[in-house]
Structure formats: structure tokens, C-alpha cells
Amino acid sequence: MNLRDLEYFVAVAELGHFGKAAERCFCSQPTLSGQLKRLEEELGTPLLERFPGGIRLTPLGEQCLPAAREALANARRIEELGRAAKDPSGGPLTLAAIPTIGPWLWPRALPRLREAFPSLQPLLREEQTRVLLASLRDGRIDLGVLALPSETSGLEVLELWDEPFVLAVPEGHALTADGPVPLAVLADLELLLLEEGHCLREQALEVCQRGGGHERDGFRATSLETLREMVRAGLGCTLLPDCAAQPIEGVRLLRFQDPPVRKVGLAWRKVHPRAAFFPKLAQALQTP
């Protein structure tokens, strides 16, 4: 038994699919399947029940999964300790951001990271808040950029910036203004929002309630880009975080007089070997 076998097992257990697990582990599907078969032979009993269309864990597999995750996390911690001792600001570092921040943050932040920490090798991911927090806690990622407040118990959190919301309306909409508008304009609007699972949805709903607005039934988007396209098509209005409030033909962006904001923060495990370095890295992520 080796760590690679455990990595394959955890990937299949979490994804429920051999092909997707092989992609995550950067190996061929036959290699992954063969290694798992040998692991089961070594243990003398199956870990996985294979059937057409998927897999499920056997009772032993259910028992072994937490231990396998812990073993991989411990191995990563040992690697981190070695890297931290050698150069806390260098080497691989996995950073994840929620999808309503990452696409706009990384292009701006990466040049600053390269300039400030030339030996750093950032590995970037996008994850919804729930997955991001779970990945932080089990050591699959080092740092997470997310909207606050979130369930960050057991994690160190540093606030990065406050980001205002902007109202996006279709070109030609009855709502006209030469300057910032009061939040009360939402009372006359049906707003398009993201689907369940995005923390931005909950934050936008809270802003709607403060302004007296409500969600339009039957329309939910999977991304901010989709929301903007829905507005451009004249299907309604929406609230965008400032990072996504880029000029787009057919959409008018209206700022609020007393803008509601979302807080953006950086989170990491308190026991991370490179924890002392992360506040310095946060300075490169913060907006100018």
C-alpha cells in the first residue's frame, strides 16, 4: 500500500467515477483501476462495489475513506513543513477562490504575486464556498478567497476588502439616473439571481430585502457571466459585485448612493506550516 493508492481510492470515492478520478490524479483510467484492484487484493476484500453507471463504497470502503483522507492530509503536512522550513514564500501553493471572485481576482493579482514572491508557484482553483471550506480543512488547498461571513470555525481569516454591489439593468430600462440611485429603487424590480449553492445568491437576497425588491421566479443563473447576458437580453435586472461590473453593450450599470457591500476575505488552516507567511501574501491580493 502506498500514498498513490490512497489518492486513487479517495478520488474515486469522492467523484463516483473512474474516468473523472483518473483526470484528477493525472493518470490513465486503466492505471487507476489496476492500482485500486491491487489495493483491494492486498486488503483481501473490496473497497468499491462496481455496477453499470457508477460505483459505491462497500462497508469497508466507508470505514477506510476517513483514514485515507487523514493519511493523505498528514503526508501533505509533512511536505508543507519541509517547504516552509526551506522557503515559506516559495514552492507550490494552492489557492482557491469562489467563482464570483476568481475570474476577476487572478488576472489582477498574479502579476503582483510574481513580483513580490518570484519563487512562488501558485496553483489556482475555483470552488463554491462549501467545497472550498472543506478543501481547506482537509488540506487539499492552502488558501481560500471567499465572501464573508462564512462558516470558518477552526480557520484563520483575514479580511481583504469590502466590495460594493452594482445594479445592472437592460439598455432602455425605465429606470434612468445620471448619478447614484437609492437602494429603494429595488422595490419596483424583479431581480435575476444565481442558483442555489452560490453564497452571492444569499447576499443578493439580503440586499433585495433591504431595498424591498424580490427575485424573479423561474430564472436562475449558473454564473455571473450568464446573469449579465440575461440582463442584456432584457430578461430583467440583477445585482453584480463591483469586480464583475465591467462595461457591456446593452447593459447599464447603476451605482448606489449608500452601496451595500460584501466582505471578501482570505482563509487558511491555523496549523498550516506557512501560516506566518500568509498575511504578507494577502497584501499582494488586496485591491490597491
Helices and strands as residue ranges (DSSP letters): H 3-15, H 18-25, H 29-43, E 48-51, E 54-57, H 59-86, E 91-97, H 102-116, E 120-126, H 129-137, E 143-148, E 155-170, G 183-188, E 190-194, H 199-211, E 214-221, H 224-232, E 237-241, G 242-244, E 251-254, E 261-269, G 275-277, H 278-285
